[in-house]
Amino acid sequence: MSKKHWFSLIVLTVIFAHYCYFRIPFVANDYGRNMAEWPLLGDVLFSIPLLYYFLFRPPLKRFLMAWLGIVAAGLLVGRAVIPDESKHLWRGIESYWLLLVLAECALEIYLLVLVARRVKGLLQLSGNADEALATAVRGRFGHSGFAPFALFEMRIWYYALFMRNGEQLRFRGEQHFSYDKNDGNVSNQFAFIMVMLFEMPLSHFMLHLMSVRPWAAWLVDILSLWSMLYLVAEYRASQWRPISLDSDALLIRNGVFADDREVPYAMIESVVRCSNDIRRQRGILRFRQFGSLNVEIQLQQNSKLANGFGRVRPVSRIYLSLDKPDAFVDALRVRIPPVHPPVSA
């Protein structure tokens, strides 16, 4: 197994051991009468971060980012596995929930400033939004595990707030195909956003009137506005981020929620029109949104594709929802390398 697999296995084993310690009465916890929290806190603050450091030997900046992520995840695990009657340290930690919210806000503001400064300059040079966002993330976070999450958040901020003239953007690829008009795709997205905007003020007003804890109502307000930001980014990106045919690969983009995929032409076996009644199955990718599926791409046997976080998964078929499916099928067929039959002896 790779180092990542060993690290994941050890961390899961540690979490399972703590779960058993807090949930199963036995001699180590005095049969449920004495459940100490400090071993879990020690693993969260020191043991697991040190294991990460000695396994991967990351640079200091990446290690500090990983340490913060491990601590945040560990605090959530402790909140879930430690019984309420046994919480002492954790009750004190949870009382500082506002600091965690402020830390998350600080991270979002940092990414916002990064978008405003770095991406603006890069866009003026090339006009390629995807390349500018990826370059800005790599310049700050390298290839750390946090980089894909930062890139996702930056796309949300850019397409929701900063994008002005989408027609001036440039994307990698020689031929581009849109998917915003298929079955009223972005029109349906816009209608959904408007329904939420009309409903939110009344529902949140009632929530503030009926809520016992005011902080909970304000937290729901913040999360609702944050979710609205994501929906607006998806709506605007769907109008401009195309599915493209490059010189050697099919580039699949679909708003900002779905992972971008790069499919080499040599991996594609065939492409045909299809109906809309395609169910979710393992090994199948569907890029649909509010439109109708109308293109099926069959891949070669044992094909694997990486998602936005670098995880490779087996994929057998890809289904797309496009405005001009016939033009896309014809253009892609020309680029698929021919399969030569075996020569008989």
N, C-alpha and C positions, 0 to 999 in steps of 0.2 A: 504494500500500500504506500501511497505518497505521504509526505509529511502533513498535508492538509487533512487527509483521511485519518491519520493517527491522532492529530490534534482534535478533530471533531469527535472521534471515538472516546478519547480520554475525557474531554469536557462533558460529553453525554453520560459517561460512567460516573463522573463526580456528581453531576446533578441528580442522577438516579440514586446514588448513595445518600445524598442529603435528603432527598424525598423520602426514602425509606426510614432515615433517622428521625424525621419529624412526623411521619405518619404511622409508623409501625412500632408499638411498644415492645421493647426488648431490653436486655441488660445494659447496653451502652447508654440509653437515655433513661435509666432507672425505671423502666417499664412505663414510660410516658410522663413521669413526674418531674424530670429535670432535663429539659431540652435546651442546650446551650446554643446560642446563635453565633458565637465568635468563630467557630471553625468555618462556617459558610462565608462569613465576612472576610476571613483570612484568605480563603481560596479566591474570592472575588477580587480582592485588592492586590494580592501578591502572588499566590501560587499559579493561577491560570495565566496572568500576564507574563510571569517569568518563564513559564513553559512555552508561551508563544515566542518570547524573545530568544530562548536557547534553540528552539526548533528552526526558526526562520531567519534569525540574525538580521532584523530589519534596521534601517537607519533610524536615528533618534526621533525624527519627526513622525515617521510612519508608526513607530512603536508607541508614541504618546497618543496618537489618534486611535490605535488599536486598544490601548489601555483604557481610554475613555469609553470606547464602545463596549468593552468587556465589563467594566464597572456598571454602566447603565443597564446592560442586559442582566447582570448578576443581581442588581437591586430589584429588578422586576421578578426574577426567579424567586428571590427570597420572599417578596411580597405574596407570591402565589403559593409557595410550599410551606411556609411557616404558619402554624395555626395562630389565630388571633390571641388566644390566651397565653401563648408562649412568646409573643412579640414584646421585646423590651428595647433592644438596639434598633430594630427595624421600625418601631413606632416613632422613635426619635428621628430616624432618617426620613420617614414618610411625612413628618411634620414640616420638612423643608421642600415639599413638592413644588413650591413656587420657584425655588432656585433651579430645579430641573426644567421648568417651563421657560425660565429666563435664559438658561443655557441653550435650549433648543431655539429660542428666538434669536439669540446672539449668532448661532450657526447660520440660521436663515438670512440674517442681515449680512453676515460675512459673504455668503454666496450671492446675495443681491448686489453687494458692492462689486464683487468679482465679475458678475454679469455686466454691470453698468460700465466698468472701466476696461477690462480686458477684451470682452467680446465686441464692444463697440469699435475698438481699434482694429481688431482682426477682420471684422465685417467690412470695414472701409477698404481693406486691402484686397479681399477676395469675393465678398458677398456670399460666401458659403457658410450658412448658419451652423450646420452640423459640425463642420471642420473647426469653426471658431470656438464653439462650445467645448468640443473634445480637447482642443489644444489648450484652452484655458484651464481645464480640469487637470490635464497631465502636467501642466506647468506648476500646479499647486500641490497635487496629491500623488503624482507619479502613477504607478500601477498598483497602488494599495487596494485593499478590499473596500475602502470607503469611496474610491473613485467612481464606481458605477452609480452609487446612490447620489453623489454630488452632481454627476452629469444629469441624472434624472431630474433632480430638483432645479438645476439650472435651466433645463429645457422648460420646465413648468413656469418659472419666473419670466423667461424670455418671451415665450409665446403668449403668456397671459397678459404681461404688462408692457414689455419693451418693443415688441415687433410693431412696426409702423407700416412699411410698404412691402407687403409680402411678395408682390410681383417683381420686386428687385432682387429677391434672394436667388442664389445659385446653389444647385445641388449636384453632387457627383452623379454621372451617368450620361449616356449619349442619347437615350430616348426616355421620355417621362410620361407617366400615365396617372391620371387623377382618379379619385374614388369619392369625391365629396358630393357629387350629384346623384349617384346611384340610389334609386328609391328614396330620394330626398334625405340623404344621409345627414349632412350638416344642418339642413332645415329642421330635422327631427331633434338634433342635438340642441339647436337654438331654442326650440319650443320647450324642451325639457328644462333648460336653464331658466327660461322665463317663468315657467310654472313654479320652480323652486324660489325664484325671487319674489313672486307674489305671495307664496305661502309662508316664507321665512319670517317676515315681521310679526304676523299674527301668532304663529306658533311659538316664537321666542318670547313674545310679550306674555303669553299665557304661562310659559315655562317660568319666567321671572316672578309672576304672581303666585304660582303654586309651589315653587321650589322651596324646600326647607333650608337648603344650603345655598346661599347666593353664589359662592365660588363655583359650584357645579353648573349653575345656569350660565355664568360667564364662560366657563370652559366649553360648554356646548356651543355658545355663540362663536367662540374662536375657531373651534373645529368645523363648524358649518361654513364660515367664511373661507377657511382654508380649503375645504372641499370644493367650494364654488370656484376658487382660483384654479384648481385642477381641471374642473369641467370647462372653464373658459379656455384654458390652454389647449385642451384636447380639441375643442371646437375650432379654434383658430389654426392650430397645426394641421388639422385634417383638410383645410382648404389649400394649403401650400406645400406640405411635405409629400412628394410624389413617390410612387413605386417606379423604379428606374431600371433600364437595361444598360449596363456598362459594357466595356470591351470584353470582359472575361467573366462577368458574374451578374446575376439578378440581385438587385438591391431592394429589399422590401421594407418600406416605412409605412406606419399606420398610426397617424396621430402621434401622441407622446406616451400613451399608456403601454402599448404593446412594444415588446423588444424588437429592435431592428435586426434584420437577418440579411446575411450575404450568402447567396447560393451560387456556387460555381456552375457554369453551364455543363461541365463534364459530369456533374452530379445529377442532372435532370435527365429523366428517361423520356417523358412525354408531357405535352400540355394540351388540354382539351376544354371545351365548354362543359359546364355542369349545372345541375339544378340547385335549388336553395335548401333542400332537405338533408343537410349534412349534420350528423350528430357528433357530439364531442367524443373522441376516442383517443386512447393512448397512441402516440406516434403520429398524430395529425395536428397540423397547425391551421387555425382558422383566423383570417383577418377580415372581420365583418363590420364592426360598429353597428350602425343603424341601417346599413344597406343589405343587399341580397348577394349571396355567394354566386358567382357565375364563371369562375375559372378554376380548374383543377390541375395541379402540377404533380405528376408522379415522379418520385425520386428513385435513384438506383437502390438496389438492395444494400442493407447495412449502412445507409447514409446517416450521418450525424451532423447536427448543427449546434453552434454555441449560442446561448441566449445573451441578453445584455449584461449579465454578471459573469460571463465566461464559462458557465457550466454547459458541458456538451451532453446532448440528449439525442437518442435515435429518433429520426423523423422519416416517415414513408411517403406522406402526401401533404401538400400545402394547398389551401383553398383561399382564393382572393375575391374581393368585391370591387369591381372596377366600373368606371363610367363607359369605357369602350372596350369590352372584353374581346371582340373579334379582332380588332386592330392589335391588341396585346398578344393574343394567341399567334397571329400570323408573324409578328415581329420576333417573338421568342422562338418559334419553330425554326426560323432562319438561323438563329444563333446556336441551337443545340447541335453538338457534334454528331455526325451520323454514326450509327452502330454498324460495324463491319461484321458480317457473318463469318464464322470460322471456315477456313479453307479446307475442303476435304482432301484427303490424301489420294 
